Amino acid sequence: FIPIAETMGMMPEVGKWVVNDACRQAREWLDRGHRNFVIAINVSAQELQRPNLTDVVSGALNRYNIPARLLGIEITESSLMENIDRVRATLSELKRMDVRLSLDDFGTGYSSLAYLKQFPIDTLKIDQRFVRGLPHSDEDAAIARTIVVMAHQLRMQVSAEGVETEEQAEFLCN
């Protein structure tokens, strides 16, 4: 579905629906008394290139009366590489709104450390390819540890995709 929508240039429309539905869901959870959560959504490179992404996000947050800190936007490394100035401006504006920004699948794309300084990222998300072998693969362990240390030194949080065992969770938490 996603590749077809991207090819047809429809990701901004799909993304607008996702942002609105995420905010609607957040409102429902808030109304049920839940407070300590972040709803994370993926944003495509096409969406980052459109000048109205921040208007879409702001509109949905206002429509459903959601604090921006409850919305997380996940982007891939490759999406940062297209029209860097526009992406930087968009992410900076989202950050000023207090939206959480995560770099998804870290370590699998361009992985240029220079970009970590240029963009207002809150969280690095370790790709599941580096999580699957934990804690038994020395290579995966070294990569995961390096990402965690680097992120913490840059005052970023870390999350990991594909954690399926207690051993993996314990390794990543230590």
PyMOL commands that set and color helices and strands:
alter all, ss='L'
color gray80, all
select helices_A, chain A and resi 2-7+11-31+45-49+53-63+68-70+77-80+84-96+113-118+128-130+138-153+166-173
alter helices_A, ss='H'
color red, helices_A
select strands_A, chain A and resi 39-42+71-76+100-106+123-126+157-160
alter strands_A, ss='S'
color yellow, strands_A
deselect
rebuild
show_as cartoon
